[in-house]
Amino acid sequence: MKNGLPVLPSTASIHEAIRRLEEISSTAAFVVDETQIFVGQVTIQQLRRLILSGADSASRIESYAAWHTAKLAKSELENEGALAALAEDMELQGIDAAPIVNKTGKVVGRLGLADIRDLLGRGRHPKARPAEPRTKNVLVVGGAGYLGSVLVRKLLQTGRRVRVLDSFIYGKRSLKPLEGHRSLEIIEGDFRNIETVVNSLKDIDAVVLLAAVVGDPAAQHRPEQTIETNILAAQSLAFACKLHCISRFLFASTCSVYGRTDGVLDEASPLNPVSLYARSKIFSEQCILDLAGDNFSPTILRMGTLYGYSPRMRFDLVVNTMSMKAHVEKRIQVFGGSQWRPLLHVEDAADAFARCLDAPLEKIGNLVFNVGSNEQNYRIIEIADLIGASLPKVKIEVEAAQLDARDYRVSFDKIRRALGFKAGETIPRAAKRIDRELSLGNLRNPYAKVYYNHYFDAAEES
Ligand SMILES: NC(=O)c1ccc[n+]([C@@H]2O[C@H](COP(=O)([O-])OP(=O)(O)OC[C@H]3O[C@@H](n4cnc5c(N)ncnc54)[C@H](O)[C@@H]3O)[C@@H](O)[C@H]2O)c1
């Protein structure tokens, strides 16, 4: 790495260049000949497109670097005309940075387009700006959902460009306030359609797959759609990413894959699914991991049961249901109660995905992580008690019948060690927030079908 952009030898192959750029999460590299003289630059998007259009991945990058030759001589740093011409060249060539070269043509520095605008605008040296995110262009499939609508906001806040592909099963309300955001593109479509998938991968650096038929009841109601979406479409999307040389692929899986198992489970523990939903996630995890290799390093994130307020609210998740019932009915019904369940706030889940987009690929690629925190393995009765204690005048009623067979405790050591991930949110805070949103009338009818995943026919409150 030299002066902010990596430098590659002109003898490197397209394949090596893509691998190197992905390793260091850079979108472009300066290319130099054997005497270290600048010959041009290559961008990762350009290299991916070359492979897709049939270029030999073993061919040298030398001739492709000649497409982007914009540069500035060191002696011209104070020359406004030269700077303006360089900015124009860079815009034409679609590149964000250009080298500063010395008399012999060697790279001695780097100028970003924004730096040039600063220099031209103010006639002084560029000010420090926030670091660019590692992966700039992210496709979030299922970005309008409960987790997606929180994650998309987080990614936009960190300066990324986000494209959402979603079929809007539960309506468009969650992303409505973001419409027109200059870094957000929304594609309405079904990712079971391969043409839609291929179109949405254009110029993308990383893919987050959230879309699915989500939850045991939803999958039980729609078994065919579950298999098409959760397994077949997930596999096709992963395969399309591999063909497009998009290595960073984050797959939303679930701790439900552990089903009903004693002890504290880690990523290597045996799986014991008790529903079609969980089985579909195990199949898709496997199909996706089987594709791992050159130009494809997927990451599987097995999340605990999510909770908390989201712009696409769900009231079919244990903490949310109990908080809502505590608000509306002033009572929480608990069925069984002794079952263990790992829980994770939706904001913390989004944080885990964002960390994986920022992490070096070798730290997260081809790996499975449980996502949650050891402290948030709860028995169902403990969840009810916590919510009951957080909100006023709530009665807790325990029924003997156990409606949900899932019962498992999970270790989250691996993600803490690899990414320093810690959950920051808590159940009492989430319960209070849900209570407040209901009091404010932001969720007018919490019993409306749109808040429950097994109804697929309600896109708005009714
Ligand atoms: N919510 C949880 O407790 C939880 C826990 C563990 C894992 N997960 C996983 O996280 C992911 C997101 O869950 P969620 O709670 O946000 O679910 P969600 O149902 O709120 O969101 C799913 C989104 O995907 C979209 N979608 C579904 N099928 C599609 C298709 N064929 N084409 C395009 N878009 C489609 C839906 O319109 C929706 O916006 C899922 O993969 C789920 O399995 C969720």
Ligand as a Chemical Component Dictionary entry (heavy atoms), coordinates in Angstrom:
data_LIG
# 
_chem_comp.id                   LIG 
_chem_comp.type                 NON-POLYMER 
_chem_comp.pdbx_formal_charge   0 
_chem_comp.three_letter_code    LIG 
# 
loop_
_chem_comp_atom.comp_id 
_chem_comp_atom.atom_id 
_chem_comp_atom.alt_atom_id 
_chem_comp_atom.type_symbol 
_chem_comp_atom.charge 
_chem_comp_atom.model_Cartn_x 
_chem_comp_atom.model_Cartn_y 
_chem_comp_atom.model_Cartn_z 
_chem_comp_atom.pdbx_ordinal 
LIG N1  N1  N 0  -36.086 -11.902 13.458 1  
LIG C1  C1  C 0  -35.377 -12.821 14.088 2  
LIG O1  O1  O 0  -35.576 -13.115 15.284 3  
LIG C2  C2  C 0  -34.277 -13.563 13.377 4  
LIG C3  C3  C 0  -33.438 -14.369 14.132 5  
LIG C4  C4  C 0  -32.423 -15.070 13.493 6  
LIG C5  C5  C 0  -32.269 -14.940 12.132 7  
LIG N2  N2  N 1  -33.091 -14.146 11.421 8  
LIG C6  C6  C 0  -32.888 -14.050 9.968  9  
LIG O2  O2  O 0  -32.672 -12.684 9.642  10 
LIG C7  C7  C 0  -33.224 -12.405 8.365  11 
LIG C8  C8  C 0  -34.137 -11.202 8.467  12 
LIG O3  O3  O 0  -35.201 -11.493 9.360  13 
LIG P1  P1  P 0  -36.338 -10.424 9.663  14 
LIG O4  O4  O 0  -36.824 -10.674 11.016 15 
LIG O5  O5  O -1 -35.841 -9.074  9.289  16 
LIG O6  O6  O 0  -37.470 -10.877 8.633  17 
LIG P2  P2  P 0  -38.543 -10.027 7.831  18 
LIG O7  O7  O 0  -39.588 -11.024 7.406  19 
LIG O8  O8  O 0  -38.977 -8.843  8.598  20 
LIG O9  O9  O 0  -37.759 -9.518  6.560  21 
LIG C9  C9  C 0  -37.577 -10.275 5.417  22 
LIG C10 C10 C 0  -37.598 -9.335  4.227  23 
LIG O10 O10 O 0  -37.306 -10.118 3.072  24 
LIG C11 C11 C 0  -38.224 -9.781  2.047  25 
LIG N3  N3  N 0  -38.393 -10.959 1.190  26 
LIG C12 C12 C 0  -38.880 -12.177 1.535  27 
LIG N4  N4  N 0  -38.892 -12.997 0.467  28 
LIG C13 C13 C 0  -38.354 -12.287 -0.563 29 
LIG C14 C14 C 0  -38.091 -12.580 -1.915 30 
LIG N5  N5  N 0  -38.374 -13.785 -2.437 31 
LIG N6  N6  N 0  -37.520 -11.621 -2.696 32 
LIG C15 C15 C 0  -37.226 -10.392 -2.184 33 
LIG N7  N7  N 0  -37.478 -10.055 -0.905 34 
LIG C16 C16 C 0  -38.043 -10.988 -0.107 35 
LIG C17 C17 C 0  -39.506 -9.410  2.765  36 
LIG O11 O11 O 0  -40.333 -8.572  1.965  37 
LIG C18 C18 C 0  -38.971 -8.698  4.004  38 
LIG O12 O12 O 0  -38.832 -7.327  3.766  39 
LIG C19 C19 C 0  -33.911 -13.669 7.909  40 
LIG O13 O13 O 0  -33.085 -14.355 7.027  41 
LIG C20 C20 C 0  -34.105 -14.459 9.183  42 
LIG O14 O14 O 0  -34.122 -15.851 8.931  43 
LIG C21 C21 C 0  -34.077 -13.436 12.014 44 
# 
loop_
_chem_comp_bond.comp_id 
_chem_comp_bond.atom_id_1 
_chem_comp_bond.atom_id_2 
_chem_comp_bond.value_order 
_chem_comp_bond.pdbx_ordinal 
LIG N1  C1  SING 1  
LIG C1  O1  DOUB 2  
LIG C1  C2  SING 3  
LIG C2  C3  SING 4  
LIG C2  C21 DOUB 5  
LIG C3  C4  DOUB 6  
LIG C4  C5  SING 7  
LIG C5  N2  DOUB 8  
LIG N2  C6  SING 9  
LIG N2  C21 SING 10 
LIG C6  O2  SING 11 
LIG C6  C20 SING 12 
LIG O2  C7  SING 13 
LIG C7  C8  SING 14 
LIG C7  C19 SING 15 
LIG C8  O3  SING 16 
LIG O3  P1  SING 17 
LIG P1  O4  DOUB 18 
LIG P1  O5  SING 19 
LIG P1  O6  SING 20 
LIG O6  P2  SING 21 
LIG P2  O7  DOUB 22 
LIG P2  O8  SING 23 
LIG P2  O9  SING 24 
LIG O9  C9  SING 25 
LIG C9  C10 SING 26 
LIG C10 O10 SING 27 
LIG C10 C18 SING 28 
LIG O10 C11 SING 29 
LIG C11 N3  SING 30 
LIG C11 C17 SING 31 
LIG N3  C12 SING 32 
LIG N3  C16 SING 33 
LIG C12 N4  DOUB 34 
LIG N4  C13 SING 35 
LIG C13 C14 SING 36 
LIG C13 C16 DOUB 37 
LIG C14 N5  SING 38 
LIG C14 N6  DOUB 39 
LIG N6  C15 SING 40 
LIG C15 N7  DOUB 41 
LIG N7  C16 SING 42 
LIG C17 O11 SING 43 
LIG C17 C18 SING 44 
LIG C18 O12 SING 45 
LIG C19 O13 SING 46 
LIG C19 C20 SING 47 
LIG C20 O14 SING 48 
# 
